[in-house]
Amino acid sequence: MPPAAHSHDHPHSHVHTHSHGSAHRHPAATSAFSLLRLSVWQRLMIALPLAALLWAGTLWVIAGSAP
């Protein structure tokens, strides 16, 4: 595929420079929330109430369908 031909000038530069300067390190990256980064106890504190809620809903549906 041939490159696109431009019939006009670009008033801006296509030079890409680092905004933090060459003598400085890159800023640290921030990580998004992840359940895998939580401790076992933190995951249990999330999972146990959800499991209890699911069981309560299941038992409610089973009890409600009985004649």
N, C-alpha and C positions, 0 to 999 in steps of 0.2 A: 504494500500500500504506500503510495507516494506521500510525502509530507504535505500538509496543507500550505498553500501559498498565501502570503499576506500582502495585500496591496496598500497597507497603511502602516504608519509608524506607531510604536508603542511609547507613550509618554512616561512609562515607569520602567524601572530597572528590574531585571530578573536575578539579581544577586541575592543569595540567601545567606545570611550571617546569623551566628548565634547571638541571642539577646542577652546572655549572661556574661559575655566577655570571654576572651580566650584564657585568661589567668584563673578563672573560677571553674569549679566543678559544676556538673549538671545538678539542678535541684532534685531532691529525692522524690521518687514517684509515690503517689498515694495509692493504696490498694482499696478496692471496693469491699463491702461487707461480704463475708463468706461464712457459711455454717461450718465449713471444714477447719477454719482457723480458731473456732471456739474450743474451749476445753471440754472434756467428757462431761463434767458436771453441768456446764452451761447448756450443752446439747440435751442432757437428760431433763433439765429444768424446762426446756421447751417441749420436748417430746412427750413427757409423761402427762402433762395436762391435755395435750392434744389427743393422746391415746385414750385417756379417761373420757374425754368429750365424745370421741367416736364410739366407744363402748356404750356410753349412756344413750346416745342416739340409736344405736343398734338395738339395745334392750327396750327402748321406748317403742320402736317400730314393731318389734316382735310382740311385746305386750299389747300393743294397740290392735294387732291383727288377730288376736285370739278372740273366739266367739264369746 
